Amino acid sequence: MFGAPYFVRRCGGFFPDEECPSVQNAMAKDGVINLSSSLEDYLEAIFQIVREKQAARAKDIGSRLNVGRSSVTGALQSLAQRELINYAPYDAITLTDKGRTIAEELVRRHEVLRDFFVKVLAVDATDADTAACKMEHAISDSILERFVEFAEFVERCPRGGNDWIQAFNYYCEHGSKQDNCEQCLTLIQEDLRSKQMAAETDTGPTVTLGSLKPKDKATIVKLTGKGSIRRRLLDMGATKGTIVEIERVAPLGDPIDVKIKGYHLSLRKEEAEQIEVQSL
């Protein structure tokens, strides 16, 4: 999360129509916000709808979560009581700063798990999304970070990469073929030698993040900027060697939406120009 010291205490079960039994107060005495997995789903849904339409309405939330009006009303009242949303009957619903901070983290948890299932385990996207919805409420922060780190490791390790993921997918569908292992290892060694030779003759040019196109990936070489954006990137763990992916570039090139360690970040063009990267 960015900046604000908000923490969420999760309740174990899913309660579609009422509060988790262990959650009776809007705010715990120690300042920890209590949210059931159900309320987390509502907050995440509101975040997604607001991102698409700038504001959410009760019928949009009910449609997205496939729940009735009374359930939506109760959840909205609970979230408003916790000061996570701006809500009044029949008005558009928006997130407070506190609510947006927590929602961003919830979305990140979901997307990290979903992307891991799809990109590393070669799971069907729909199945991966369903599994992520169930797991995101219970998995600890430390384990989530391991998912992020392992996905980056697979992407960068000479023995990993897309070919390795595709081979694993083939293994899952057709079973093991041990006679291919020696050939696979030989190809990996040849590929590694060619990359080492290229590195000895050319370390590869560095460019600014602002020069990349959507879907391009690169590793951070240096953060030359100062101020809040530098602190924000460092808080997310965006240090030298971190993989960054370009998600979207506005028609006029400003802003630029990027993904770093599962976080979505919108950068001004001038901010992106202060980040030196090396294309993957």
Secondary structure, DSSP 8 states (H G I E B T S, - for coil): --S----EEE-SS--SSS--TT--SSS-TTS-EEE-HHHHHHHHHHHHHHHHHSSB-HHHHHHHHT--HHHHHHHHHHHHHTTSEE--TTS-BEE-HHHHHHHHHHHHHHHHHHHHHHHTS---HHHHHHHHHHHTTT--HHHHHHHHHHHHHHHHSTT-HHHHHHHHHHHHHH---GGGHHHHHHHHHHHHHHHHHHHHH-----EEGGG--TT-EEEEEEE---SHHHHHHHHTT--TT-EEEEEEE-TTS-SEEEEETTEEEEE-HHHHTTEEEEE-
